[in-house]
Amino acid sequence: MGAPAVRELIGEGRLRLTALTAFELRLGADFPDRRPELTRLFRSRTLPLDTAAAWLAGEVALALRTSGQDIGMADCLQAGICLRHRLPLATRNVKHFARVAGLELHNPQTLAAG
């Protein structure tokens, strides 16, 4: 997500992150420089991977695998968390996540422009 859009959503209290996002950002090369900022952000804005979200993620994975459109486990888990909380997913990979039935998507470039 572009930095201006992220800052705006943070300032408005509208940004939520998933536990999977924490995992993905931790793998990033610039994590050590951003650790304090990311720690503060995740402390108050993280949606967990709970049983209900995992169940939904499993349904997503099974449906996509059955149709030959698998998106991978981590992305299915992200989708399951968003579906469980009835929240949209902001991603630059809209085409990829568009395969998930019922998942509302937002493109960060559109958010930054709008």
N, C-alpha and C positions, 0 to 999 in steps of 0.2 A: 504494500500500500504506500502511496506517495506520502512523503513527510508532511506537506501542508494539510492533506486530508486527515492524516492521523492526528496531528496537533489540534485541528478543529474538533474532531470527534472526542478527543480527550478533554478538551476545554469545556465541551458541552455535556460531558459525562455520558456520552452515548456509545463509547467504544467498549466492547467486551472481547476478551480473548479466551481461547480454549487452552486446556492443559497441553494439548498437542502442539499448539503454537509455541508454548514455552520450550518444549522439546526441540522443535525445529529451529528456534532462534538460538538456543544453547549451542547448537552445532555450528552456528555461523562464526566465521573467522574474526569478526569484529566484536564478538561477545564480551571479551575481557574489558574493552573500553566502554561498553554500554551496560555493564552489569548493574551498577547502582540504579540507573534510570529504568532498566527493564524489571529489576526487582520491585521497585515502587509500583510500577504499572501492573505487574502481575499480582501483587499482594491484594489489591482491592477489586480487580476487574476480571478474574479468571473463572470461567465456567468449567466445572470438573467433568471428567469422564465417569459418570455414575452408571449404575446398572441399566437404567432406562435408556440412556444415551447409547450404551454399548449394544443393547438389544436392537435399537433402531439402526445403528451402524451395521449390525449383522444382517438385518433385512435389506439394507441398501446394497451391501456387498453381494448377497445372494442374488438379488434381482439383477444387478449389473453383470455378475459372472454368468448367470443363466442366459442373458441376452448377448453375451460376448463383448461387453463394454466395460470391463473391469477398470477401476480407477486407482486401485491399490488400497491397502489396509489403512494407512494413515489418513488418506483423504476420506475414506468411508467413515472413519472415527470422527473426523472434523464435521462431516455432514450429519452424522448421528447426534452430535452435541447440539448443533444448530437446530435440527429438527425437534429435538427434545425440548428445547427452550423456546421454540417457535420464533427464532431470530434469523435474520438474513446472514448470509456469508459474504463478506467482501473479499474478492479475489481477482487477481489479474487473469486467472485461468478459468474464465467464465465458460468457455466452450467445453472444457473438461468436466466441470461440476454441473453443467446443464443436463447431464445424463441422469442426475439424481431427481427422481420424481418428488415434487412438493417442496423442494429447496429453493427459497428465494435468494437471488444473487444480486450483488452490486459490484460493478466494476469500479475500482478505486480512481481511475482516470476520470470517470463520470462524476464521482463524488467530489473530486478536487475541482472540477470545472463548474459544478452546480452549486 
